[in-house]
Amino acid sequence: MPDVDGWARVWAPGNTPRAHVRGGWTPAEPLLTALSPFECFVPTLYWDPDGLTFYLDIVREVRVTERGFAFVDLYLDVTLHNGGVTTKDEELLKRLGSVEADTVRGLARGLI
C-alpha cells in the first residue's frame, strides 16, 4: 500500500506467514500494519471472530526499506479489543535494562 504521511502500510491477507526472530507464525486473520521510523510503536489492526483488534508493539527501532521492514520489539504490547484496553508480556521486561524497561512501561501508560 502507498505510504501516508511517512507511515509505510503493509496489508497481509489471512494465512500469510510472518517471520520472527524466535521463529514464525501464520495468523489466520488478515492484518494491516503501519510502520514509521519516527515512532516508538508499531500498530497492527486485525480481524478475529470476536471483532476488530488494535494491537501496538512498543519498539526500539523501526526500519523500512523498499524490500521489507524490521523492528526491535520491546516485549510489552497494548491491545484494544471490544472496548477494553489490556497489556501483555510485561513479565518479559526483565530481559531489558531497568531504565529501558521503565521507559517502555511509561510509553504503554501513555498509549492506554
Residue pairs with C-beta under 8 A, 6 or more apart in sequence:
1 9
1 10
1 11
2 9
3 9
6 36
6 38
7 34
7 35
7 36
8 34
8 35
8 36
8 64
8 69
9 32
9 33
9 34
9 35
10 31
10 32
10 33
10 34
10 35
10 69
11 30
11 31
11 32
12 18
12 27
12 30
12 31
12 32
12 33
13 30
14 27
14 28
14 29
14 30
15 26
15 27
15 28
16 26
16 27
16 30
16 31
17 24
17 25
17 26
18 24
18 25
18 26
18 27
27 46
29 46
29 47
29 48
30 46
30 47
31 44
31 45
31 46
32 44
32 45
32 46
33 42
33 43
33 44
33 45
34 42
34 43
34 44
35 42
35 62
35 64
35 69
35 71
36 62
36 64
37 61
37 62
37 63
37 64
39 62
40 58
40 59
40 60
40 107
41 56
41 57
41 58
41 59
41 78
41 107
41 111
42 56
42 57
42 59
42 62
42 71
43 54
43 55
43 56
44 54
44 55
44 56
44 57
45 52
45 53
45 54
45 55
46 52
46 53
46 55
47 53
50 81
50 82
51 81
51 82
52 81
53 79
53 80
53 81
54 79
54 80
54 81
55 77
55 78
55 79
55 80
56 77
56 78
56 79
56 80
56 111
57 71
57 73
57 74
57 77
58 73
58 74
58 75
58 76
58 77
58 78
58 104
58 107
58 108
58 111
59 71
59 72
59 73
59 74
60 71
60 72
60 74
60 100
61 71
61 72
62 69
62 70
62 71
63 69
63 70
63 71
74 93
74 96
74 100
74 104
75 89
75 90
75 92
75 93
75 95
75 96
75 104
76 87
76 88
76 89
76 90
76 92
76 93
76 104
76 105
76 108
77 87
77 88
77 89
78 85
78 86
78 87
78 108
78 111
78 112
79 85
79 86
79 87
79 88
85 112
87 108
87 112
90 105
93 101
93 104
93 105
94 101
96 104
